[in-house]
Amino acid sequence: MPEKIDYDAKIPNNVDLAGDRRLQRALEGWQPKFMNWWGEMGPTLATQGVYLRTAISVGREGWAHFDHVNVPDYRWGIFLAERDPDRTIAFGEHRGEPVWQQVPGEYRSELQRLIVIQGDTEPASVEQQKLLGLTAPSLYDLRNLFQVNVEEGRHLWAMVYLLHAYFGREGREEAEGLLLRNSGSPDAPRILGAFNEETADWLAFYMFTYFTDRDGKYQLGTLKESAFDPLSRTCEFMLKEEAHHMFVGTTGVDRVVQRSADLIREHDTTDIAAHGGIPLEIIQRYINFHYTVSLDLFGSETSTNAANYYTAGLKGRWLETRRKDDHKLTDDAALLAKPLADGTWGSEELQAILLLNLDLRAEYIADCQTGVKRWNRILEDAGISFRFALPHPGFNREVGINSGHHVTPDGSIVDEQTWQAAKHQWLPTTEDLSFVRSLMRPVYERGKIASWVAPPRQGINGKPFDYEYVYLP
């Protein structure tokens, strides 16, 4: 497989689409439907050129090219990481066998389902963010929003290619369905709950790209281990792009916290709402909400589906090949903490293979803590005593063993009345959301930025903050 991407093709790719005319025609038939979806459900703000990164090859060097692009003319395409001809299956009952280049018949429906669920999240986030350009705090941020959006669109193309190339008529029908569901639709919502939530302000966008895109990193990481090699190579390339999305989230929250800290010091008060800043308590409530909604994306703590996917070789663990065990888990055990009827916590020992969702979630939680440490360091450096924290993983849950319980951020199990009386302290209130939205006034002037967020420490691709990242009409 050539490393170089063919940008002269109607659909840029490095999978030799030209060598499969039937597949090429099918994808060219899907392309106008994608463009219609983008026109209807993609970014609302009209632009005349955005300084975007575009893949030109998939190797370690030179895979990204920067230039101003008219967004509807962006060349979405199909890019897979280079194939390793010696790669073998790293886990499950097929461990040690060569990876699959075609879909085994016995795993067809399961693989298709995994690809559809992953594919469904990609256009969903574009839909959630379609209005954000109208309130961008700077041209730098506006550019980052468009970069995230076009790459989510390309990730949709990646999953659609797999469905068209390997799953026949059913796969083509599922590819159509990815454009028919819409985020928040009462009739045809997106598959996963977090992708039906509204992303109505830029603090929510930063939280989404920090917490929810980070979930995406871990889900892609498990699929990168798959014995189905085209899926593995697709996810490996997607992870390169996902890193930028999380960078937007990490540095975005950094900059909100920095600006709030600056205002607290400048005015010698934590009540900075009147000075155009976001109070730290509101930021904490946003963290609580977006983190716990993202935890739901990992599914139930115990899962026979996840165990079956692992045994079959369809979906591995995070960094599977670095694990120091037998990569089969048939004899391993692990503990599951669970709420008891008397309002206390207990634990149960289960087969480790039934707790794979919990294993992945633990990796994710440890990763999320790194951001909290960053944000607390900003406060510490400013001499501010307030500290952010991730709530207990049982807090505000709609999926899994904690979904039927009221768990406080510190992990106490309380009754309905106590929860209702105190939840306004823990989750964003209507007043919080209205206040944050009131700050969302667009700043489109070069080198200028909104009152509630600090400028970035550096620009994109060596450009300064006051570069004209976006040409507006």
C-alpha positions in Angstrom: 0.0 0.0 0.0 1.5 3.4 -0.9 2.1 5.8 1.9 1.3 8.8 -0.2 -2.3 10.0 -0.4 -3.7 10.4 -3.9 -5.0 14.0 -3.9 -5.9 14.0 -7.6 -8.7 11.5 -7.0 -12.3 12.6 -6.6 -12.1 11.0 -3.1 -8.5 11.4 -1.8 -7.3 8.1 -0.5 -4.4 5.7 0.0 -6.4 2.5 -0.3 -6.2 2.3 -4.1 -9.8 3.2 -4.8 -9.0 3.5 -8.5 -8.3 -0.2 -8.5 -11.9 -1.1 -7.3 -14.3 0.7 -9.7 -17.4 -0.7 -8.0 -16.4 0.5 -4.6 -15.3 3.8 -6.0 -18.7 4.4 -7.7 -20.5 3.4 -4.5 -18.5 5.9 -2.4 -18.9 8.6 -5.1 -22.6 8.0 -4.8 -22.5 8.5 -1.1 -20.4 11.7 -1.4 -23.2 14.1 -2.5 -25.3 12.8 0.4 -22.5 13.6 2.8 -22.2 17.1 1.3 -25.9 17.7 1.7 -25.6 16.6 5.3 -22.6 19.0 5.8 -24.6 21.8 4.2 -27.6 21.2 6.5 -26.0 20.0 9.7 -22.4 21.3 9.5 -21.1 24.7 10.7 -23.5 27.6 10.4 -21.0 30.4 10.1 -20.0 31.3 6.5 -16.3 31.7 5.9 -14.1 32.4 2.9 -11.1 30.4 4.0 -9.9 28.7 7.1 -6.2 27.8 8.0 -6.6 24.1 8.1 -4.3 21.1 8.5 -4.8 18.5 5.7 -3.2 15.0 5.6 -0.8 14.5 2.7 0.8 11.2 3.8 0.3 8.8 6.7 3.9 8.3 7.8 5.5 9.9 10.8 6.9 12.8 8.8 5.0 15.3 6.6 1.5 13.9 7.1 0.0 17.3 7.6 -0.1 20.4 5.3 -1.4 23.8 6.4 -3.1 26.3 4.2 -6.3 28.4 3.9 -9.1 26.2 2.6 -12.7 27.1 1.7 -14.4 24.6 4.1 -17.0 23.2 1.7 -14.1 22.5 -0.7 -12.1 20.5 2.0 -10.9 17.3 0.5 -12.4 14.6 2.8 -10.9 11.2 2.1 -10.0 7.7 3.2 -6.6 7.3 4.9 -5.3 4.1 6.6 -2.0 3.8 8.5 0.7 1.7 6.7 0.1 -2.0 6.8 2.5 -4.2 8.8 2.7 -7.5 6.9 4.0 -9.4 10.0 1.2 -8.2 12.4 -0.5 -11.0 14.4 -3.5 -11.1 16.6 -2.4 -9.9 20.1 -5.2 -11.3 22.3 -8.1 -13.6 22.7 -8.6 -17.1 21.4 -7.0 -16.3 18.0 -3.8 -14.9 19.7 -0.7 -15.4 17.5 -2.6 -16.0 14.3 -2.2 -13.6 11.3 -4.5 -10.6 11.5 -7.6 -10.7 9.1 -7.7 -8.7 5.9 -11.3 -9.7 5.3 -14.2 -10.0 7.8 -14.7 -13.5 9.2 -18.3 -14.6 8.6 -18.8 -15.6 12.3 -17.9 -12.1 13.5 -19.6 -10.1 10.7 -22.5 -8.6 12.7 -20.4 -7.8 15.7 -17.7 -6.0 13.7 -20.4 -4.1 11.7 -22.0 -3.0 15.0 -18.7 -1.7 16.4 -18.0 0.3 13.3 -21.5 1.8 13.1 -21.4 2.9 16.8 -18.0 4.5 16.3 -19.1 6.0 13.0 -22.3 7.5 14.6 -20.3 9.6 17.0 -18.3 11.4 14.3 -21.1 13.4 12.6 -22.9 13.8 15.9 -20.2 16.1 17.4 -20.3 18.2 14.2 -24.1 18.6 14.7 -23.7 19.4 18.3 -21.2 22.2 17.5 -22.8 23.7 14.4 -23.8 27.0 16.0 -20.5 27.6 17.9 -18.8 29.6 15.1 -21.4 32.4 15.7 -20.0 33.1 19.1 -16.3 32.3 18.7 -14.0 34.1 21.3 -11.2 34.6 18.7 -10.2 33.8 15.2 -7.7 31.3 16.6 -10.6 29.4 18.4 -12.8 29.6 15.3 -10.0 28.0 13.3 -9.7 25.2 15.9 -13.4 24.6 15.8 -13.4 24.1 12.0 -10.3 21.9 12.2 -12.1 19.6 14.7 -15.3 19.6 12.5 -13.6 18.7 9.2 -11.6 15.9 10.9 -14.8 14.5 12.5 -16.2 14.6 9.0 -13.2 12.6 7.8 -13.5 10.1 10.6 -17.1 9.5 9.4 -15.6 8.9 5.9 -13.2 6.4 7.5 -16.0 4.3 9.0 -18.2 4.6 5.8 -15.3 3.2 3.7 -15.1 0.2 6.0 -18.9 -0.4 5.8 -18.9 -0.1 2.0 -15.7 -2.1 1.3 -16.3 -5.0 3.7 -20.0 -5.3 4.6 -21.9 -5.4 1.3 -25.5 -4.2 1.0 -26.0 -4.1 4.8 -22.9 -2.0 5.2 -24.1 0.5 2.5 -27.5 0.8 4.3 -25.8 1.4 7.6 -23.6 4.1 5.9 -26.8 5.8 4.7 -28.2 5.6 8.3 -25.2 7.5 9.7 -26.5 10.6 7.8 -30.2 10.1 8.7 -29.8 10.1 12.5 -29.2 13.6 14.0 -27.9 14.7 17.4 -30.8 15.5 19.8 -33.5 14.4 17.3 -36.7 13.2 19.0 -37.4 10.8 16.2 -33.9 9.6 15.1 -31.3 10.5 17.8 -27.7 9.5 17.8 -26.9 6.1 19.3 -25.0 7.2 22.4 -26.5 9.6 25.0 -23.6 12.0 25.3 -23.9 12.8 21.5 -27.5 14.0 22.0 -26.5 16.7 24.5 -26.4 20.3 23.4 -23.0 22.0 23.1 -24.4 25.5 23.4 -21.3 27.5 24.6 -17.6 27.5 24.3 -16.9 26.3 27.8 -19.0 23.3 27.0 -17.0 22.9 23.7 -13.7 22.9 25.6 -15.1 20.4 28.1 -16.5 18.2 25.3 -13.1 18.1 23.5 -11.3 17.4 26.8 -13.6 14.7 28.2 -15.8 13.3 25.4 -13.1 13.3 22.7 -10.8 11.7 25.3 -13.3 8.9 25.5 -13.0 8.7 21.7 -9.2 8.3 22.1 -9.7 5.3 24.4 -12.4 3.7 22.2 -10.3 4.1 19.1 -7.3 2.7 21.1 -9.2 -0.6 21.7 -10.3 -0.8 18.1 -6.7 -0.2 17.0 -5.9 -3.5 18.6 -8.5 -5.3 16.5 -7.7 -8.5 14.6 -9.5 -7.0 11.6 -6.6 -5.1 10.2 -8.3 -2.5 8.0 -10.2 -1.3 11.2 -7.0 -1.3 13.2 -5.1 0.8 10.6 -8.0 3.2 10.2 -8.2 3.8 13.9 -4.4 4.3 14.1 -4.6 7.1 11.7 -7.7 8.6 13.4 -5.8 8.7 16.7 -3.3 11.1 15.1 -6.1 13.6 14.4 -7.9 12.9 17.7 -4.8 14.2 19.6 -5.5 17.8 18.2 -9.1 17.6 19.4 -8.0 16.9 23.0 -5.3 19.6 22.7 -8.1 22.1 22.0 -10.0 20.9 25.1 -7.0 20.8 27.4 -5.6 24.2 26.4 -9.2 25.7 26.1 -10.0 24.9 29.8 -6.4 26.0 30.7 -7.2 29.4 29.2 -10.6 29.8 30.9 -9.0 28.9 34.3 -6.1 31.3 33.6 -8.4 34.2 32.8 -10.6 33.5 35.8 -7.5 33.4 38.0 -6.2 36.7 36.5 -9.6 38.4 37.2 -9.7 37.1 40.8 -6.3 38.5 41.5 -7.0 41.8 39.7 -10.2 42.5 41.5 -9.4 40.6 44.8 -12.6 38.7 44.7 -13.8 35.2 43.6 -17.1 36.8 42.4 -15.8 37.6 38.9 -19.1 37.3 37.0 -19.5 41.1 37.1 -16.0 41.5 35.5 -16.7 39.2 32.6 -15.1 36.0 33.9 -16.5 32.6 34.6 -16.5 31.8 38.4 -14.5 28.7 39.4 -17.6 27.0 40.9 -19.3 27.1 37.5 -16.2 25.6 35.8 -16.3 22.8 38.4 -20.0 22.1 37.7 -19.2 21.9 34.0 -16.4 19.5 34.8 -18.8 17.4 36.9 -21.4 17.2 34.1 -19.1 16.6 31.1 -17.0 14.1 32.9 -19.9 11.9 34.1 -21.7 12.0 30.8 -18.5 10.8 29.2 -18.1 8.0 31.8 -21.5 6.7 30.5 -19.9 6.2 27.1 -17.8 3.3 28.5 -21.0 1.3 29.1 -21.9 -1.0 32.0 -19.0 -2.0 34.3 -19.8 -5.7 33.7 -20.2 -6.6 30.0 -20.5 -10.0 28.4 -20.4 -8.2 25.0 -17.0 -6.7 25.8 -15.8 -10.1 27.0 -17.0 -11.7 23.8 -15.4 -9.0 21.6 -12.1 -9.6 23.4 -12.2 -13.3 23.2 -13.0 -13.1 19.5 -10.1 -10.6 18.9 -12.5 -7.8 17.7 -11.6 -5.2 20.4 -8.6 -5.3 22.7 -7.6 -3.3 25.8 -5.8 0.0 25.8 -2.1 -0.7 24.9 -2.9 -4.4 24.8 0.6 -5.5 23.7 2.2 -3.8 26.7 0.1 -5.7 29.2 2.0 -8.3 31.3 -0.5 -11.2 31.3 -1.6 -14.0 29.1 -3.9 -11.7 26.9 -6.7 -14.2 27.3 -7.9 -13.4 30.9 -9.8 -16.6 31.3 -8.3 -17.2 34.8 -7.9 -13.6 36.0 -10.1 -11.9 38.6 -10.7 -8.3 39.5 -12.8 -6.3 42.1 -15.9 -4.3 41.3 -17.0 -1.6 43.8 -20.8 -1.4 44.0 -23.4 0.5 46.0 -25.4 -1.6 48.5 -29.0 -1.4 49.5 -28.1 0.0 52.9 -26.4 3.1 51.4 -22.8 1.9 51.8 -20.2 0.6 49.3 -19.3 -3.0 48.9 -17.2 -5.0 46.4 -17.6 -8.1 44.3 -14.8 -10.3 42.8 -15.5 -11.1 39.1 -13.7 -12.6 36.1 -11.4 -9.8 34.8 -12.8 -10.5 31.3 -16.2 -9.3 32.4 -14.8 -6.0 33.6 -13.1 -4.8 30.4 -15.2 -1.7 30.3 -14.1 -0.9 33.8 -10.5 -1.5 32.9 -10.7 0.9 30.0 -12.6 3.5 32.2 -9.8 3.3 34.8 -7.2 4.2 32.1 -9.5 7.1 31.0 -10.0 8.4 34.6 -6.2 8.4 35.2 -5.8 10.4 32.0 -8.5 12.9 33.0 -6.7 13.6 36.2 -3.8 15.0 34.3 -5.9 17.9 33.1 -7.3 18.6 36.6 -3.7 18.8 37.9 -2.8 21.3 35.1 -5.8 23.5 36.0 -5.0 23.3 39.8 -1.4 24.3 39.1 -2.7 27.5 37.4 -4.7 28.3 40.5 -1.8 27.4 42.8 0.6 29.7 40.8 -1.9 32.5 41.2 -2.1 32.0 44.9 -5.7 30.9 44.8 -6.8 28.2 47.3 -9.7 26.8 45.3 -9.0 23.3 43.7 -10.8 21.4 41.0 -11.6 17.7 41.4 -13.1 14.9 39.4 -16.3 13.7 41.1 -16.7 10.1 42.2 -17.3 7.8 39.2 -20.8 6.9 40.7 -21.9 10.5 40.5 -24.7 11.5 38.1 -24.7 8.3 36.1 -27.3 7.1 33.7 -25.5 3.8 32.7 -24.2 1.0 34.8 -24.4 -0.2 38.4 -24.7 3.4 39.8 -27.5 4.6 37.5 -30.2 3.7 40.0 -28.5 5.5 42.9 -27.8 9.1 44.0 -24.1 9.4 44.6 -22.6 12.7 45.6 -19.3 14.0 44.1 -17.4 12.8 47.2 -18.9 9.3 46.9 -21.6 9.4 49.5 -24.8 7.5 48.7 -27.8 9.7 49.5 -31.6 9.6 49.1 -33.7 11.3 46.5 -34.6 14.2 48.7 -31.0 15.0 49.7 -29.9 14.7 46.0 -32.6 17.1 44.8 -31.9 19.6 47.5 -28.1 19.8 46.7 -27.7 18.9 43.0 -27.6 22.7 42.1 -24.3 22.8 43.9 -22.9 20.0 41.8 -24.3 20.3 38.2 -24.7 23.4 36.0 -28.0 25.2 36.8 -30.2 27.0 34.4 -28.7 30.2 35.8 -25.2 29.0 35.2 -25.9 28.1 31.6 -27.7 31.4 30.9 -24.7 33.3 32.5 -22.1 31.5 30.4 -24.2 32.0 27.2 -24.4 35.7 28.0 -20.6 35.9 27.7 -20.6 34.3 24.3 -20.2 37.3 22.1 -18.2 36.7 18.9 -14.7 38.3 18.6 -13.6 38.2 14.9 -11.0 40.9 15.0 -7.4 39.8 14.5 -5.4 39.6 17.7 -8.5 40.3 19.9 -10.2 37.8 22.3 -13.3 37.6 24.5 -13.2 38.8 28.1 -13.7 35.3 29.7 -10.7 33.4 28.2 -7.0 34.1 28.0 -5.1 34.0 24.7 -3.2 30.9 23.8 0.5 30.7 24.6 1.3 30.0 20.9 -0.5 30.0 17.6 -1.0 27.2 15.1 2.0 25.9 13.0 4.3 28.6 14.3 1.9 31.4 13.3 1.3 34.2 15.9 -2.0 34.6 17.8 -2.9 37.6 15.7 -2.6 35.7 12.4 -5.7 35.8 10.1 -6.6 32.2 10.7 -10.1 32.7 9.2 -11.2 34.8 6.3 -14.7 36.1 6.9 -17.0 37.6 4.3 
